[in-house]
């Protein structure tokens, strides 16, 4: 068995239009698909393991990977707020950026609030991870997004 890389990261959103606008207008990703019409029926419900599924999707491209945004019309979300960063099964994803200081300033000018100033990766990890700086923010639904600058 050989995993060959990531195809996409899937994110459940409260509003597909709001999320597409954020990821395309604020972060600059390219809309590749959608927003689609509603997908429903037995096949999608079985495939996702969620009975009664009715959802719409959009795919946005960043370099060679996609972000899949999914808005469930049915069933409704059992939670109405994002989980805290330290909660079990909470996840985040990370983008490479050329200049983290410049990117952070541009995103702040668009209303993005970061958790902290830019963080420095410890020297002991730089050789392995090949990144030097990182910082985290949330999307409109509370999804954690990290930006990193290569070492």
GROMACS elastic network, one bead per residue, 0.5 to 0.9 nm:
[ bonds ]
;  ai    aj funct       b0    kb
    3     6     6  0.84022   500
    6     9     6  0.77379   500
    6    64     6  0.89572   500
    6    65     6  0.68143   500
    6    66     6  0.86226   500
    7    64     6  0.81851   500
    7    65     6  0.56651   500
    7    66     6  0.64098   500
    7    67     6  0.86958   500
    8    59     6  0.86977   500
    8    61     6  0.89670   500
    8    65     6  0.56892   500
    8    67     6  0.53064   500
    8    68     6  0.64205   500
    9    65     6  0.82497   500
    9    66     6  0.66015   500
    9    68     6  0.60036   500
    9    69     6  0.85468   500
    9    93     6  0.79523   500
   10    66     6  0.86112   500
   10    67     6  0.59731   500
   10    69     6  0.59675   500
   10    70     6  0.72336   500
   11    67     6  0.74007   500
   11    68     6  0.61314   500
   11    69     6  0.50229   500
   11    70     6  0.61127   500
   11    71     6  0.86705   500
   11   143     6  0.79151   500
   12    16     6  0.89465   500
   12    68     6  0.85170   500
   12    69     6  0.60376   500
   12    71     6  0.58974   500
   12    72     6  0.75360   500
   12   141     6  0.87051   500
   13    16     6  0.62834   500
   13    18     6  0.86824   500
   13    19     6  0.67643   500
   13    69     6  0.65019   500
   13    70     6  0.58893   500
   13    71     6  0.52013   500
   13    72     6  0.78238   500
   13   140     6  0.87770   500
   13   141     6  0.63457   500
   13   143     6  0.89206   500
   14    18     6  0.81919   500
   14    19     6  0.80120   500
   14    70     6  0.85091   500
   14    71     6  0.60077   500
   14    72     6  0.77766   500
   14    77     6  0.85077   500
   14   141     6  0.67714   500
   15    18     6  0.52793   500
   15    19     6  0.61551   500
   15    20     6  0.85710   500
   15    70     6  0.86818   500
   15    71     6  0.61982   500
   15    72     6  0.89294   500
   15   141     6  0.87253   500
   16    19     6  0.51203   500
   16    20     6  0.59664   500
   16    21     6  0.84509   500
   16    35     6  0.70688   500
   16    56     6  0.75744   500
   16    57     6  0.73097   500
   16    58     6  0.75220   500
   16    69     6  0.68506   500
   16    70     6  0.68335   500
   16    71     6  0.56106   500
   17    20     6  0.51934   500
   17    21     6  0.61333   500
   17    22     6  0.86542   500
   17    35     6  0.75392   500
   18    21     6  0.51959   500
   18    22     6  0.62886   500
   18    23     6  0.88194   500
   18   140     6  0.79798   500
   19    22     6  0.50472   500
   19    23     6  0.61510   500
   19    24     6  0.83904   500
   19    69     6  0.74061   500
   19   139     6  0.80617   500
   19   140     6  0.71850   500
   19   141     6  0.80810   500
   20    23     6  0.52945   500
   20    24     6  0.58605   500
   20    25     6  0.79349   500
   20    31     6  0.76449   500
   20    35     6  0.80412   500
   20    58     6  0.73900   500
   20    59     6  0.86772   500
   20    60     6  0.79338   500
   20    69     6  0.76835   500
   21    24     6  0.52865   500
   21    25     6  0.52886   500
   21    26     6  0.72095   500
   22    25     6  0.54686   500
   22    26     6  0.50289   500
   22    27     6  0.66004   500
   22    28     6  0.84692   500
   22   139     6  0.75259   500
   22   140     6  0.75931   500
   23    26     6  0.58200   500
   23    28     6  0.63624   500
   23    29     6  0.57831   500
   23    30     6  0.83209   500
   23    31     6  0.86553   500
   23    60     6  0.75873   500
   23    67     6  0.89796   500
   23   139     6  0.84033   500
   24    27     6  0.56351   500
   24    30     6  0.59726   500
   24    31     6  0.66772   500
   24    60     6  0.75379   500
   25    28     6  0.54407   500
   25    29     6  0.75707   500
   26    29     6  0.83320   500
   26   107     6  0.72476   500
   26   110     6  0.68792   500
   26   112     6  0.88931   500
   27   107     6  0.78199   500
   28    62     6  0.86534   500
   29    60     6  0.58921   500
   29    61     6  0.57134   500
   29    62     6  0.57292   500
   29    63     6  0.89272   500
   30    59     6  0.85165   500
   30    60     6  0.52662   500
   30    61     6  0.51574   500
   30    62     6  0.70242   500
   31    34     6  0.73392   500
   31    35     6  0.88454   500
   31    58     6  0.74385   500
   31    59     6  0.61228   500
   31    61     6  0.64448   500
   32    58     6  0.75572   500
   32    59     6  0.54777   500
   32    60     6  0.53053   500
   32    61     6  0.63496   500
   32    66     6  0.86314   500
   33    36     6  0.73020   500
   33    57     6  0.80022   500
   33    58     6  0.52583   500
   33    60     6  0.70086   500
   34    37     6  0.79733   500
   34    56     6  0.82926   500
   34    57     6  0.63454   500
   34    59     6  0.66288   500
   34    60     6  0.88771   500
   35    56     6  0.66061   500
   35    57     6  0.55340   500
   35    59     6  0.79412   500
   35    69     6  0.87906   500
   36    39     6  0.81451   500
   36    55     6  0.89208   500
   36    56     6  0.54636   500
   36    57     6  0.55397   500
   36    58     6  0.64105   500
   37    55     6  0.82340   500
   37    56     6  0.58999   500
   37    57     6  0.79571   500
   38    54     6  0.62027   500
   38    55     6  0.52868   500
   38    57     6  0.80701   500
   38    73     6  0.83927   500
   39    44     6  0.71426   500
   39    53     6  0.78424   500
   39    54     6  0.56278   500
   39    55     6  0.53143   500
   39    56     6  0.60754   500
   39    57     6  0.84019   500
   40    43     6  0.77657   500
   40    44     6  0.59946   500
   40    45     6  0.70904   500
   40    52     6  0.74994   500
   40    53     6  0.56802   500
   40    55     6  0.66712   500
   40    56     6  0.89976   500
   41    44     6  0.58992   500
   41    45     6  0.62991   500
   41    46     6  0.87331   500
   41    52     6  0.72637   500
   41    53     6  0.70743   500
   41    54     6  0.75943   500
   42    45     6  0.50829   500
   42    46     6  0.59651   500
   42    47     6  0.83865   500
   42    51     6  0.78910   500
   42    52     6  0.77820   500
   42    53     6  0.82912   500
   43    46     6  0.52433   500
   43    47     6  0.59558   500
   43    48     6  0.85927   500
   44    48     6  0.60818   500
   44    49     6  0.81907   500
   44    50     6  0.82422   500
   44    51     6  0.87466   500
   44    52     6  0.88635   500
   44    53     6  0.68054   500
   44    54     6  0.83393   500
   45    48     6  0.54369   500
   45    49     6  0.57311   500
   45    50     6  0.50659   500
   45    51     6  0.50028   500
   45    52     6  0.60384   500
   45    53     6  0.51252   500
   45    54     6  0.81736   500
   46    50     6  0.66382   500
   46    51     6  0.69791   500
   46    53     6  0.88812   500
   47    50     6  0.79544   500
   48    51     6  0.83233   500
   48    53     6  0.81864   500
   49    53     6  0.88562   500
   50    53     6  0.58998   500
   50    75     6  0.80303   500
   51    75     6  0.80199   500
   52    74     6  0.64914   500
   52    75     6  0.65397   500
   53    72     6  0.71048   500
   53    73     6  0.76310   500
   53    74     6  0.53655   500
   53    75     6  0.61053   500
   54    71     6  0.86112   500
   54    72     6  0.58819   500
   54    73     6  0.53038   500
   54    75     6  0.72220   500
   55    70     6  0.66121   500
   55    71     6  0.54731   500
   55    73     6  0.53664   500
   55    74     6  0.68786   500
   55    75     6  0.89208   500
   56    69     6  0.82933   500
   56    70     6  0.58011   500
   56    71     6  0.54269   500
   56    72     6  0.67010   500
   56    73     6  0.77412   500
   57    68     6  0.67875   500
   57    69     6  0.54557   500
   57    71     6  0.64285   500
   57    72     6  0.88525   500
   58    67     6  0.81776   500
   58    68     6  0.57799   500
   58    69     6  0.52020   500
   58    70     6  0.67906   500
   58    71     6  0.89848   500
   59    66     6  0.61686   500
   59    67     6  0.55887   500
   59    69     6  0.62736   500
   59    70     6  0.89787   500
   60    65     6  0.84765   500
   60    66     6  0.54383   500
   60    67     6  0.52016   500
   60    68     6  0.65944   500
   60    69     6  0.80523   500
   61    64     6  0.70880   500
   61    65     6  0.58540   500
   61    67     6  0.64032   500
   61    68     6  0.89446   500
   62    65     6  0.54516   500
   62    66     6  0.60073   500
   62    67     6  0.76831   500
   62    95     6  0.85597   500
   63    66     6  0.81166   500
   71    74     6  0.89021   500
   72    75     6  0.64351   500
   72    76     6  0.65396   500
   72    77     6  0.77385   500
   73    76     6  0.64161   500
   74    77     6  0.82893   500
   75    78     6  0.86120   500
   76    79     6  0.87421   500
   77    80     6  0.69555   500
   79    82     6  0.76689   500
   79    83     6  0.88249   500
   81   141     6  0.78160   500
   81   142     6  0.76901   500
   82    85     6  0.88342   500
   82   141     6  0.68339   500
   82   142     6  0.52708   500
   82   143     6  0.72632   500
   83    86     6  0.80679   500
   83    87     6  0.61654   500
   83    88     6  0.87397   500
   83    90     6  0.67221   500
   83   142     6  0.79761   500
   83   143     6  0.89143   500
   84    87     6  0.54706   500
   84    90     6  0.75282   500
   85    88     6  0.86189   500
   85    90     6  0.62981   500
   85    91     6  0.78316   500
   85    92     6  0.88222   500
   85   144     6  0.78147   500
   86    89     6  0.87221   500
   86    90     6  0.70004   500
   87    90     6  0.55963   500
   88    91     6  0.86975   500
   90   143     6  0.88616   500
   90   144     6  0.86439   500
   91   143     6  0.79408   500
   91   144     6  0.69958   500
   92   143     6  0.68292   500
   92   145     6  0.56350   500
   92   146     6  0.70956   500
   93   143     6  0.87410   500
   93   144     6  0.68505   500
   93   145     6  0.53796   500
   93   146     6  0.60996   500
   93   147     6  0.85854   500
   94   136     6  0.86844   500
   94   144     6  0.87414   500
   94   145     6  0.58165   500
   94   147     6  0.54237   500
   94   148     6  0.69239   500
   95   145     6  0.77825   500
   95   146     6  0.63014   500
   95   148     6  0.61842   500
   95   149     6  0.86402   500
   96   100     6  0.86866   500
   96   131     6  0.87975   500
   96   146     6  0.86972   500
   96   147     6  0.58642   500
   96   149     6  0.57891   500
   96   150     6  0.70567   500
   97   100     6  0.59580   500
   97   103     6  0.72181   500
   97   147     6  0.64388   500
   97   148     6  0.59910   500
   97   149     6  0.54166   500
   97   150     6  0.77124   500
   98   102     6  0.86653   500
   98   103     6  0.81387   500
   98   148     6  0.85053   500
   98   149     6  0.61071   500
   98   150     6  0.74859   500
   99   102     6  0.54742   500
   99   103     6  0.61339   500
   99   104     6  0.85973   500
   99   148     6  0.87919   500
   99   149     6  0.64404   500
   99   150     6  0.89075   500
  100   103     6  0.50116   500
  100   104     6  0.59105   500
  100   105     6  0.84968   500
  100   118     6  0.79499   500
  100   133     6  0.73742   500
  100   134     6  0.76227   500
  100   135     6  0.84257   500
  100   147     6  0.71997   500
  100   148     6  0.66875   500
  100   149     6  0.57266   500
  101   104     6  0.52194   500
  101   105     6  0.62529   500
  101   106     6  0.86851   500
  101   118     6  0.76828   500
  102   105     6  0.52112   500
  102   106     6  0.62073   500
  102   107     6  0.86706   500
  103   106     6  0.51169   500
  103   107     6  0.61291   500
  103   108     6  0.84989   500
  103   147     6  0.86409   500
  104   107     6  0.51816   500
  104   108     6  0.60411   500
  104   109     6  0.85760   500
  104   112     6  0.85271   500
  104   114     6  0.82541   500
  104   118     6  0.84465   500
  104   135     6  0.84252   500
  104   147     6  0.86044   500
  105   108     6  0.50639   500
  105   109     6  0.61975   500
  105   110     6  0.87818   500
  106   109     6  0.50914   500
  106   110     6  0.65692   500
  106   112     6  0.88435   500
  107   110     6  0.50189   500
  107   111     6  0.65621   500
  107   112     6  0.53785   500
  107   113     6  0.81469   500
  108   111     6  0.50478   500
  108   113     6  0.62439   500
  108   114     6  0.79045   500
  109   112     6  0.72527   500
  112   137     6  0.72251   500
  112   138     6  0.79463   500
  112   139     6  0.83543   500
  113   116     6  0.87568   500
  113   137     6  0.62707   500
  113   138     6  0.77446   500
  114   117     6  0.73397   500
  114   118     6  0.89467   500
  114   135     6  0.71359   500
  114   136     6  0.58662   500
  114   138     6  0.76572   500
  115   135     6  0.73776   500
  115   136     6  0.59267   500
  115   137     6  0.59325   500
  115   138     6  0.86536   500
  116   119     6  0.76628   500
  116   135     6  0.68171   500
  116   136     6  0.74398   500
  116   137     6  0.86706   500
  117   135     6  0.69780   500
  118   133     6  0.65341   500
  118   134     6  0.58147   500
  118   135     6  0.51499   500
  118   136     6  0.85756   500
  119   132     6  0.84984   500
  119   133     6  0.55281   500
  119   134     6  0.51872   500
  119   135     6  0.59540   500
  120   123     6  0.87615   500
  120   132     6  0.59002   500
  120   134     6  0.65256   500
  120   135     6  0.89208   500
  121   124     6  0.82616   500
  121   125     6  0.66615   500
  121   126     6  0.64046   500
  121   131     6  0.70536   500
  121   132     6  0.51006   500
  121   133     6  0.57075   500
  121   134     6  0.72761   500
  122   125     6  0.55928   500
  122   126     6  0.65092   500
  122   132     6  0.78848   500
  123   126     6  0.51507   500
  123   127     6  0.72812   500
  123   132     6  0.82314   500
  124   127     6  0.68190   500
  124   128     6  0.80519   500
  125   128     6  0.54647   500
  125   129     6  0.59277   500
  125   130     6  0.78644   500
  125   131     6  0.83173   500
  125   132     6  0.87795   500
  126   129     6  0.52107   500
  126   130     6  0.50726   500
  126   131     6  0.56817   500
  126   132     6  0.61006   500
  126   151     6  0.69479   500
  127   130     6  0.56085   500
  127   131     6  0.81823   500
  127   151     6  0.85360   500
  128   131     6  0.84363   500
  129   132     6  0.83878   500
  129   150     6  0.86698   500
  129   151     6  0.86521   500
  130   149     6  0.87780   500
  130   150     6  0.57781   500
  130   151     6  0.53051   500
  131   134     6  0.79487   500
  131   148     6  0.65304   500
  131   149     6  0.56355   500
  132   148     6  0.74247   500
  132   149     6  0.59807   500
  132   150     6  0.57685   500
  133   147     6  0.83356   500
  133   148     6  0.55514   500
  133   149     6  0.52803   500
  133   150     6  0.73524   500
  133   151     6  0.77504   500
  134   146     6  0.67672   500
  134   147     6  0.56494   500
  134   149     6  0.65717   500
  135   145     6  0.85048   500
  135   146     6  0.56332   500
  135   147     6  0.57041   500
  135   148     6  0.68363   500
  136   144     6  0.67753   500
  136   145     6  0.55928   500
  136   147     6  0.64992   500
  137   142     6  0.85763   500
  137   143     6  0.82672   500
  137   144     6  0.59127   500
  137   145     6  0.54180   500
  137   146     6  0.64644   500
  137   147     6  0.85474   500
  138   141     6  0.74728   500
  138   143     6  0.51764   500
  138   145     6  0.57077   500
  138   146     6  0.85409   500
  139   142     6  0.51638   500
  139   143     6  0.52154   500
  139   144     6  0.66903   500
  139   145     6  0.70832   500
  140   143     6  0.74305   500
